[in-house]
């Protein structure tokens, strides 16, 4: 299948459950959002393939630098770093609950119904199942990964 999605305009990719189709991914850009009939893992893998990025080595390298092992930011380039956010309750075993959002697309994080909500620069509100503290920690790790990327790729 030809991949016609331009990943450089993606603000977020979130797991959704669509009736009659099952697990799908909502892809959010600054102009619109649409549903792709693929799991969030497949969409993240496709994005990594598009940028010739090894998710395994990304996790090893940035995880070691940041001192974390899980939910390591995906540093694609100095302008595109995705962080993981928990957006839904898993419906069954091995169900995806985490989506990814570009750290540069985040305008504000605020409290909504006891959990953190993210306002994107395009005006969309993404509700999470995390605390504001954990979302801000993920954002900090994303910004640090961006700085590490810049340091490693200095010319």
N, C-alpha and C positions, 0 to 999 in steps of 0.2 A: 504494500500500500504506500502510495506516495505521501510524504509528509509535507503538506503545504502551509503549515503553521509557522509564522515568523515569531520565534521565541524571544527576540529582542524587544517585543512590545507587550509581553506577558507580565502582568502585575502579580497574579496569583493563580495557583491551581489548587482546587479544593475537591475532596472526595464527596460525591453525592450518590444517593440511591435513587434510581429511576425505575418506576414500575414497568414491568414487562421487559426491561433491559438488564437490570441489576446494577452492580457497581459501575459508576461512570465518573467522569471528572468535569467539573465546571472550570472552564478556563476564562479568566478575567483579564481583559486588556483595558487600556484607558478609554477606549471608545465603546466597547460592548462586552458582553459575556455570552458564552455558548457552552453547550454540553458536548463533550466528546465521549463516544461509547468505548472507553478504555479505562482501566484502573489508574489510580494516581501513580502507582509504581511504574506502570508502563509509560505514562506521560513524562515522568521524571527521567526515566531511562532514555526515552526518545529525545528529550531536551539535551541530556548529556551526550548522546550520540551526535546530535546536531552540532554541538560545540567541540566534538572530539575529546570529551572529558571522561576520565575514569572515576566513577563514583567511589569505587573501592579505595583508590589512591587519594582522592580528595578527603575521604573520611580519615584515612591513616595520617596524612600530612597535617591537615588543619586540626584534626582531633588531638594530635600530639602537641601541636603548638598551643592550642587553647586549653588543654588539660581535660577534654571531655571525650566520651566514647560513643554516645548516642545523640542522634539529632544534630549532627555536625553541620554547620552552614555549608551550602553548596556554592563555592566561589568559582564563578565562570570567568569573569574578567573584573577589571577595577570598577566597572559601572553596574555589574549585575551579580548580586549575591542573594541567594534565596535562603530563608530560614524556615524551619518547621514550626507549624502551629497546630494545636489540637482543636479541631473544629466540630467534632461530633462524637456521639456515643457509639462505640462499635456495636453493630447489630448482631454479630456472630463471631465465632473464633476466627482469627486471622483477617478480620475486617479492618480496613484502613480508617483511622480516625484522624490522621495528620494530613494537612495540606502544606503547601509551601507558598511563601509570599516574598516578593522582592523587597529587601530592606529599604531600598530607595523609594519605594512606592508608599511607604507608611508616612502619613501626615501627622497622626495623633493616636495615642492609646488612651482609652478612658474606661471607666467602670460602667457596666450595663448589666442589670439583673444579677449582680453578685460576681460576674466574671468580666474579664477584659474584652473590650471590643476595639477593633482597629478601623480607623478612618483612613482610607487611601487618598492619594492626591487627586484621583479622579472623582472623589466624592462618595464612593461605595463604603458601606459599613460591613465589616466581617466580624461576626460574633464568634468568640472562642469559648473553650471550656477551661481556660487557664486563668491564673491570677495575673494582675497587672505586673507584679514583680517577676514572674517567670517569662512573660512576653518581653518585658524590658531587658531581662538577662539574655534572652535569645537575640534581641536586637543588638545588644552590646557585643555578643559573640559574632554576629554577622558583620558589624563594623570593624571588629578586630580582624576577622578573616579578610576583609577588604584591604586593610592596612598590611596584613601579612602578604597578600597577593601582590600589592604594589611593591613591597620590599623585595620579594623574590624575583619580580620581573622588571627590576630597574634596568634602564638601558644606559 
